[in-house]
Amino acid sequence: MTDPHFSLGTLLQRFFYERLIQQRNASTHTVASYRDTWRLLLAYLTTTTGRSVTHITMADLTADTVLAFLTFLETERGYCMRSRNQRLAALKAFFHFTIFADPSLLGQAQRVLEIPMKRWVRRVLGYLTHDEMEAILAIPDRATHAGRRVYALLLFMYNTGARVSEVTAVTVGDLRAPSHAPQVRLHGKGGKQRVVPLWPDTADVLAGIVAERGAQDSPETPVFTNARGSRITRGGVAHLLHTAVDACPSLAGRTISPHTLRHTTAMHLLQSGVDLHLIRMWLGHVTLDTTHQYIEADLHMKRQALNKGGITAATATDAPWRPTDELMMFLDGLCQG
């Protein structure tokens, strides 16, 4: 039986404060995502059990309950497979923690941890051509302060490939503009930082909008602000981008998100011959597998590779490959004790 000192509330508090924040130094976005998962689950349990949150216990969090909750997310709330898997990952992280916090929960936790992720088809990445990106950058009226502010934002996003959270977090102190190599320090996921080079034009534009606000001597001041002078939000970034896209006739009907600009940066770097490992560091990807999807997205590069390699279809005269007796014996031996 679960130790009363390890109630659901106590375990959740320890999970968030000890595991996520203190031990893993999880970003605020990760903490918020995990928090929202538990809000959804607890609301679901109060409805299905008829009890208040204060009367929900660890005994209610069985594998069957978690599976029913995931089904609810898909059928009632319209979650896609990827979103469903994200919620499950958050719950699994908690149950991993409970094994160490309260060993009596081992069996219950293992059954939840055995719930599989659902396979989902990754969509081909959407990105903009050079002409389409130039069309967007041409929209802001740079004769006005508001237009210069929007232009600086869009140019910065294209130059750096930064995530929206990284864009909104940039401060004046993160900008470094030595004459030979301007750069910016980005604050990525999990508190990780990386330095990304800036084009001279980007550095000049950023210096201009900062100077207009008289903020060049204030290191903690945000670089990108809204019309009221406050730090721009994720929604504000998306709104300014959508406004620019809507004004481009060539992009009519296209759905362009801030993340599309991130993909665009990666694809243009790849098409320019930049090494995949450098692109990974540029974008702040944890693994190379994430970056590798950009190769899969570029059909034009695939065609070029085929032509360059001189790959042709096999002819009728090509002799089929046949395994040797030695190879078959080796394979058979792998299954023997």
C-alpha positions as CSV (number, residue, x, y, z in Angstrom):
1,M,0.0,0.0,0.0
2,T,1.2,3.5,-0.8
3,D,2.9,5.4,2.0
4,P,0.5,8.2,3.1
5,H,3.4,10.6,3.0
6,F,3.5,10.0,-0.8
7,S,0.0,11.1,-1.7
8,L,-0.7,12.0,-5.3
9,G,-0.4,15.7,-4.5
10,T,2.9,15.2,-2.7
11,L,4.3,13.1,-5.6
12,L,3.2,15.7,-8.1
13,Q,4.9,18.5,-6.2
14,R,8.1,16.5,-5.8
15,F,8.0,15.5,-9.5
16,F,7.7,19.1,-10.7
17,Y,10.1,20.8,-8.2
18,E,12.7,18.1,-7.6
19,R,12.7,16.1,-10.9
20,L,11.8,18.6,-13.6
21,I,13.1,21.9,-12.2
22,Q,15.9,21.0,-9.9
23,Q,17.4,17.9,-11.4
24,R,16.6,18.3,-15.1
25,N,16.5,22.1,-15.2
26,A,13.5,21.8,-17.6
27,S,12.5,24.8,-19.5
28,T,9.4,26.8,-18.6
29,H,7.8,25.5,-21.8
30,T,8.4,21.9,-20.7
31,V,7.1,22.5,-17.3
32,A,4.0,24.2,-18.7
33,S,3.4,21.3,-21.1
34,Y,3.6,18.7,-18.3
35,R,1.4,20.9,-16.1
36,D,-1.3,21.1,-18.8
37,T,-1.2,17.3,-19.1
38,W,-2.0,17.0,-15.5
39,R,-4.7,19.6,-15.6
40,L,-6.4,17.7,-18.4
41,L,-6.0,14.3,-16.6
42,L,-7.3,15.6,-13.3
43,A,-10.3,17.3,-14.9
44,Y,-11.0,14.0,-16.8
45,L,-10.8,12.0,-13.5
46,T,-13.2,14.3,-11.7
47,T,-15.7,13.8,-14.4
48,T,-15.4,10.0,-14.7
49,T,-15.2,9.3,-10.9
50,G,-17.6,12.0,-9.7
51,R,-15.0,13.0,-7.0
52,S,-13.2,16.2,-6.5
53,V,-9.5,16.6,-7.2
54,T,-8.7,16.4,-3.5
55,H,-10.1,12.9,-3.4
56,I,-8.3,11.6,-6.5
57,T,-5.5,9.2,-5.4
58,M,-2.7,7.2,-6.9
59,A,-5.0,4.2,-6.9
60,D,-7.0,6.0,-9.6
61,L,-4.1,6.2,-12.0
62,T,-4.1,2.7,-13.4
63,A,-2.9,1.8,-16.9
64,D,-6.5,1.3,-17.9
65,T,-7.3,4.8,-16.7
66,V,-4.4,6.3,-18.6
67,L,-5.5,4.5,-21.8
68,A,-9.1,5.7,-21.4
69,F,-7.8,9.2,-20.9
70,L,-5.7,9.0,-24.1
71,T,-8.7,7.7,-26.0
72,F,-10.7,10.7,-24.6
73,L,-8.1,13.1,-25.9
74,E,-8.2,11.6,-29.4
75,T,-12.0,11.1,-29.7
76,E,-13.4,14.0,-27.7
77,R,-10.8,16.7,-28.0
78,G,-9.6,15.8,-31.4
79,Y,-5.9,15.2,-30.5
80,C,-3.6,14.0,-33.3
81,M,-1.3,11.1,-32.7
82,R,1.7,13.3,-32.0
83,S,-0.2,15.4,-29.4
84,R,-1.5,12.2,-27.8
85,N,2.0,10.9,-27.6
86,Q,3.3,14.1,-26.0
87,R,0.7,13.8,-23.2
88,L,1.7,10.1,-22.7
89,A,5.3,11.0,-22.5
90,A,4.6,13.5,-19.7
91,L,2.7,10.9,-17.8
92,K,5.5,8.3,-18.3
93,A,8.0,10.7,-16.9
94,F,6.0,11.1,-13.8
95,F,5.6,7.3,-13.3
96,H,9.4,6.8,-13.9
97,F,9.8,9.2,-10.9
98,T,7.3,7.4,-8.7
99,I,9.3,4.2,-8.9
100,F,12.2,5.9,-7.1
101,A,10.0,8.0,-4.8
102,D,7.8,5.1,-3.7
103,P,8.9,1.6,-4.6
104,S,5.5,0.1,-3.7
105,L,4.2,1.7,-6.9
106,L,6.6,-0.3,-9.1
107,G,4.0,-2.7,-10.5
108,Q,1.4,0.1,-11.2
109,A,4.1,2.3,-12.8
110,Q,5.5,-0.5,-15.0
111,R,2.0,-1.2,-16.5
112,V,1.7,2.5,-17.4
113,L,5.2,2.6,-18.8
114,E,4.4,-0.3,-21.1
115,I,1.7,1.7,-22.9
116,P,3.1,2.1,-26.4
117,M,3.3,5.3,-28.3
118,K,1.2,5.4,-31.4
119,R,2.9,5.6,-34.7
120,W,2.2,8.7,-36.8
121,V,3.2,9.7,-40.3
122,R,5.6,12.7,-40.3
123,R,4.4,15.3,-42.8
124,V,6.8,16.6,-45.3
125,L,8.3,19.8,-44.0
126,G,7.0,23.0,-45.5
127,Y,9.5,25.7,-46.4
128,L,9.7,28.8,-48.5
129,T,11.8,29.4,-51.6
130,H,14.3,32.2,-51.7
131,D,11.8,34.3,-53.8
132,E,8.9,33.6,-51.4
133,M,11.1,34.6,-48.4
134,E,12.1,37.8,-50.2
135,A,8.5,38.6,-51.0
136,I,7.6,38.4,-47.2
137,L,10.6,40.6,-46.3
138,A,9.5,43.2,-48.8
139,I,6.1,43.7,-47.2
140,P,6.9,45.8,-44.1
141,D,7.1,49.5,-44.7
142,R,10.6,50.4,-43.5
143,A,9.8,54.1,-43.7
144,T,7.9,53.7,-40.4
145,H,9.1,52.6,-37.0
146,A,6.4,49.8,-36.9
147,G,7.5,48.6,-40.4
148,R,11.2,48.6,-39.3
149,R,10.3,46.6,-36.2
150,V,8.4,44.0,-38.2
151,Y,11.2,43.8,-40.8
152,A,13.8,43.3,-38.1
153,L,11.8,40.5,-36.6
154,L,11.2,38.6,-39.9
155,L,14.8,39.1,-41.0
156,F,16.2,37.8,-37.6
157,M,14.0,34.7,-37.8
158,Y,15.1,33.9,-41.3
159,N,18.8,34.6,-40.5
160,T,18.9,32.5,-37.3
161,G,16.2,29.8,-37.7
162,A,15.4,30.5,-34.1
163,R,12.4,29.0,-32.3
164,V,9.6,31.4,-31.4
165,S,10.5,31.0,-27.7
166,E,14.1,31.9,-28.5
167,V,13.0,35.0,-30.5
168,T,10.9,36.4,-27.7
169,A,13.7,35.8,-25.2
170,V,16.4,37.7,-27.0
171,T,17.7,40.7,-25.1
172,V,20.0,43.6,-26.1
173,G,22.7,41.9,-24.0
174,D,22.5,38.8,-26.3
175,L,23.5,40.8,-29.3
176,R,27.2,41.0,-30.1
177,A,28.4,43.0,-33.0
178,P,32.2,43.0,-33.4
179,S,33.0,44.5,-36.8
180,H,34.1,41.2,-38.3
181,A,31.6,38.7,-36.9
182,P,28.2,39.9,-35.5
183,Q,26.4,37.2,-33.6
184,V,23.5,36.5,-31.2
185,R,23.2,34.3,-28.1
186,L,20.0,32.2,-28.2
187,H,18.4,30.6,-25.1
188,G,17.2,27.2,-26.3
189,K,15.3,24.3,-24.7
190,G,16.4,23.0,-21.4
191,G,18.3,26.2,-20.6
192,K,20.9,25.4,-23.3
193,Q,22.5,28.4,-25.0
194,R,24.1,28.6,-28.4
195,V,25.7,31.4,-30.5
196,V,24.5,32.0,-34.1
197,P,26.2,34.3,-36.6
198,L,24.3,37.3,-37.9
199,W,24.5,38.7,-41.4
200,P,25.9,42.2,-41.3
201,D,22.6,43.5,-42.7
202,T,20.7,41.8,-39.8
203,A,23.1,43.2,-37.2
204,D,22.6,46.7,-38.6
205,V,18.9,46.4,-38.7
206,L,18.7,45.1,-35.1
207,A,21.1,47.9,-33.9
208,G,18.8,50.4,-35.6
209,I,15.6,49.4,-33.9
210,V,17.3,49.1,-30.5
211,A,18.8,52.6,-30.9
212,E,15.4,54.0,-31.9
213,R,14.1,53.0,-28.5
214,G,17.2,54.2,-26.7
215,A,17.7,50.7,-25.3
216,Q,21.3,50.1,-26.4
217,D,22.6,50.6,-22.9
218,S,20.0,48.3,-21.3
219,P,21.3,44.6,-21.6
220,E,18.1,43.1,-20.1
221,T,15.8,45.0,-22.4
222,P,14.0,42.7,-25.0
223,V,15.1,43.3,-28.6
224,F,11.6,42.5,-30.1
225,T,8.7,44.4,-28.6
226,N,5.0,44.9,-29.4
227,A,3.3,48.2,-30.3
228,R,3.2,49.1,-26.6
229,G,6.9,48.6,-26.1
230,S,6.5,45.4,-24.0
231,R,8.3,42.1,-24.8
232,I,6.6,40.5,-27.8
233,T,4.7,37.2,-27.2
234,R,4.5,34.0,-29.2
235,G,1.1,35.1,-30.4
236,G,2.4,38.5,-31.4
237,V,5.2,36.9,-33.5
238,A,2.6,34.7,-35.3
239,H,0.3,37.6,-35.9
240,L,3.0,39.8,-37.5
241,L,4.1,37.0,-39.7
242,H,0.5,36.1,-40.8
243,T,-0.2,39.8,-41.6
244,A,2.9,39.9,-43.9
245,V,2.0,36.6,-45.5
246,D,-1.6,37.7,-46.2
247,A,-0.2,40.7,-48.0
248,C,1.8,38.5,-50.4
249,P,-0.4,37.5,-53.5
250,S,2.1,34.7,-54.3
251,L,1.4,33.1,-51.0
252,A,-2.4,33.2,-51.1
253,G,-3.9,30.1,-49.5
254,R,-0.6,29.0,-47.9
255,T,-0.3,28.4,-44.2
256,I,2.9,29.9,-43.0
257,S,3.8,29.6,-39.3
258,P,6.9,30.9,-37.5
259,H,8.2,27.4,-37.6
260,T,8.0,27.5,-41.4
261,L,10.7,30.2,-41.3
262,R,12.8,27.9,-39.2
263,H,12.5,25.1,-41.7
264,T,13.2,27.6,-44.5
265,T,16.5,28.7,-42.8
266,A,17.6,25.0,-42.5
267,M,16.7,24.2,-46.1
268,H,18.4,27.2,-47.5
269,L,21.6,26.4,-45.5
270,L,21.4,22.8,-46.7
271,Q,20.9,23.8,-50.3
272,S,23.9,26.2,-50.0
273,G,26.1,23.3,-49.1
274,V,26.4,23.8,-45.3
275,D,27.3,20.6,-43.5
276,L,24.4,18.8,-41.7
277,H,26.3,18.8,-38.4
278,L,26.7,22.6,-38.6
279,I,23.0,23.0,-39.3
280,R,22.2,20.9,-36.3
281,M,24.3,23.2,-34.1
282,W,22.8,26.3,-35.8
283,L,19.2,25.2,-35.0
284,G,20.0,23.7,-31.6
285,H,18.8,20.2,-32.4
286,V,19.7,17.6,-29.7
287,T,20.2,14.8,-32.3
288,L,21.2,14.6,-35.9
289,D,18.1,12.6,-36.7
290,T,16.0,15.7,-36.2
291,T,18.1,17.7,-38.7
292,H,18.2,14.8,-41.2
293,Q,14.6,15.3,-42.0
294,Y,15.5,18.3,-44.0
295,I,17.3,16.1,-46.5
296,E,14.2,14.0,-46.8
297,A,12.1,17.1,-47.5
298,D,14.0,18.4,-50.5
299,L,13.0,16.5,-53.6
300,H,15.1,18.8,-55.7
301,M,18.2,17.7,-53.9
302,K,17.2,14.1,-54.3
303,R,16.9,14.5,-58.1
304,Q,20.3,16.2,-58.2
305,A,21.9,13.4,-56.2
306,L,20.4,10.8,-58.6
307,N,21.7,12.7,-61.7
308,K,25.1,13.3,-60.1
309,G,25.5,9.6,-59.1
310,G,24.5,8.3,-62.5
311,I,22.2,5.8,-60.9
312,T,20.3,3.8,-63.5
313,A,17.7,1.0,-63.4
314,A,19.1,-2.5,-63.4
315,T,19.0,-4.2,-66.8
316,A,17.7,-7.7,-67.6
317,T,21.2,-8.9,-68.0
318,D,22.2,-8.0,-64.5
319,A,22.7,-11.2,-62.6
320,P,20.6,-11.5,-59.4
321,W,22.6,-11.6,-56.2
322,R,22.5,-15.0,-54.5
323,P,23.6,-15.6,-50.9
324,T,26.5,-17.9,-50.4
325,D,26.3,-21.1,-48.3
326,E,28.7,-19.5,-45.8
327,L,26.4,-16.5,-45.3
328,M,23.4,-18.7,-44.8
329,M,25.2,-20.7,-42.3
330,F,26.2,-17.6,-40.5
331,L,22.6,-16.3,-40.4
332,D,21.3,-19.6,-39.2
333,G,24.0,-19.7,-36.4
334,L,22.7,-16.4,-35.0
335,C,19.5,-18.1,-33.9
336,Q,21.3,-20.9,-32.1
337,G,22.1,-20.9,-28.4
